[in-house]
C-alpha cells in the first residue's frame, strides 16, 4: 500500500467483502417477517437462504472464464451491480421477485467469492496472508452486523422491505469506490505482467486442486450446519431457548480473531500443515463437546472451539488458494473450481443434517457425521497445506528453498 491507488483498491475490496455475506445473514433474521407478509410456508421461507448457496455452486464454475474475457476488474464491477439489483428487486416486489432477486444477488456474490483471492494474488502478491485476513474478517464482521441489526432496522423503519434494502448501501459504496478500477487502460483479461495467460493447464487436472476443493467443501458443509442448527443442538442439550439464541451470536463473533490471525500466520509459514492440524483439532474438540457435553459451561466452551475453528478453516482455505496458485489467473480458476464444488456440497448441509435428525429424533448421528466431515476436511487440508504450486514438479512436494 505505497500509494493512493492501492489504498483505494483495498477499500474497494473491503466494501465488496461487506456484501458477500451481509445480504444473506440479513434475510435469515427476517424470515419470519417475510413469510408472514407474503404468506409463505416455513419450508418455502427457508429456501430463501438456500438459493444463494445454489447460485454460488453454479455460477462459480463460470466466473473464471468471464474474467478472462472481461478482465477481473470489470467482472467484479458487474458482480457488484448484480448484488445491488438483486437486493432492490427482492425488497420491493412480491414472492416471485423475492426469489428472483435473491438468485441474482447470489450470482453477484459468487463473482466476489471467486475473484477476490485472484485479485489479492495479482495486486498484493507479497501480502497474501495479510490481505486475506482483512478480506475474511471484513466479511465476518459485516455478516454479524447484518444478522444482528436487521430486525431492529425493520422495527425502526416500519418494514422488513426497508430493512433488507438498507444493506444495499454497502453495494452502492462498493460500486462508487470501484469505478477507478474499470477506467484503467490496462486489463487483467490480457493477463498480468510476467504471467502469460492461456498457457495454464486446467486446474481440474491437478490432484492438489481437488484436495483444496474438497477441503473447502467439507469446511463449508460444517459451517452451514453450524449456522442452521447450533442453537437447536444447544437447546437439546439442556440450554434455555434464550441462551441457545446467544450461542449463534457467540459462534459468529468468536470466529473473528482466528479469521484474522490465521491467514497472516499462513502467509509467513513454510507450509500450512501445522495450522491445519490446530484448526481442525478445534473442530473436533467442539463437536465432541456437543456430542457428550451437558450444562451451559460445557456448551459455551464447545461453541468457542467450534467458532474459532470455523473462522480459522474458512480463512485458511482462502489463503491456501492464493498460495498454491502460480499466478492470478490460476488463483481465480482454482477459486472458482473450489467454490463451485464447495458450495455444491454446502447447499445440502442444513437439509441433510435436519433430515437425519427427523429420522432419528436424536442429534447423535448428525454430530458424528459432522465429526467425520471435520476429520476428512483435515485430511484434505494437510495435502493442501504442502508447500508447492499447482502442477509444480507434476504436483510433487516442492520444499521451500
C-alpha positions, 0 to 999 in steps of 0.5 A: 500500500505505497500509494493512493491507488492501492489504498483505494483498491483495498477499500474497494475490496473491503466494501465488496467483502461487506456484501458477500455475506451481509445480504444473506445473514440479513434475510435469515433474521427476517424470515419470519417477517417475510413469510408472514407478509407474503404468506409463505410456508416455513419450508418455502421461507427457508429456501430463501437462504438456500438459493444463494448457496445454489447460485454460488455452486453454479455460477462459480464454475463460470466466473473464471472464464468471464474474467478472462474475457472481461478482465477481473476488474470489470467482472467484479464491477458487474458482480457488484451491480448484480448484488445491488439489483438483486437486493432492490428487486427482492425488497420491493416486489412480491414472492416471485421477485423475492426469489428472483432477486435473491438468485441474482444477488447470489450470482453477484456474490459468487463473482466476489467469492471467486475473484477476490483471492485472484485479485489479492494474488495479482495486486498484493502478491507479497501480502497474501496472508495479510490481505486475506485476513482483512478480506475474511474478517471484513466479511465476518464482521459485516455478516454479524452486523447484518444478522444482528441489526436487521430486525431492529432496522425493520422495527425502526423503519416500519418494514422488513422491505426497508430493512433488507434494502438498507444493506444495499448501501454497502453495494452502492459504496462498493460500486462508487469506490470501484469505478477507478478500477474499470477506467484503467487502460490496462486489463487483467483479461490480457493477463498480468505482467510476467504471467502469460495467460492461456498457457495454464493447464486446467486446474481440474487436472491437478490432484492438489486442486481437488484436495483444496476443493474438497477441503473447502467443501467439507469446511463449508458443509460444517459451517452451514450446519453450524449456522442452521442448527447450533442453537437447536443442538444447544437447546437439546442439550439442556440450554434455555431457548434464550441462551441457545439464541446467544450461542449463534451470536457467540459462534459468529463473533468468536470466529473473528480473531482466528479469521484474522490471525490465521491467514497472516500466520499462513502467509509467513509459514513454510507450509500450512500443515501445522495450522491445519492440524490446530484448526481442525483439532478445534473442530473436533474438540467442539463437536465432541463437546456437543456430542457428550457435553451437558450444562451451559459451561460445557456448551459455551466452551464447545461453541468457542472451539467450534467458532474459532475453528470455523473462522480459522478453516474458512480463512485458511482455505482462502489463503491456501488458494492464493498460495498454491496458485502460480499466478492470478489467473490460476488463483481465480480458476482454482477459486472458482473450481473450489467454490463451485464444488464447495458450495455444491456440497454446502447447499445440502448441509442444513437439509441433510443434517435436519433430515437425519435428525427427523429420522432419528429424533436424536442429534447423535448421528448428525454430530458424528457425521459432522465429526467425520466431515471435520476429520476428512476436511483435515485430511484434505487440508494437510495435502493442501497445506504442502508447500508447492504450486499447482502442477509444480514438479507434476504436483510433487512436494516442492520444499521451500528453498 
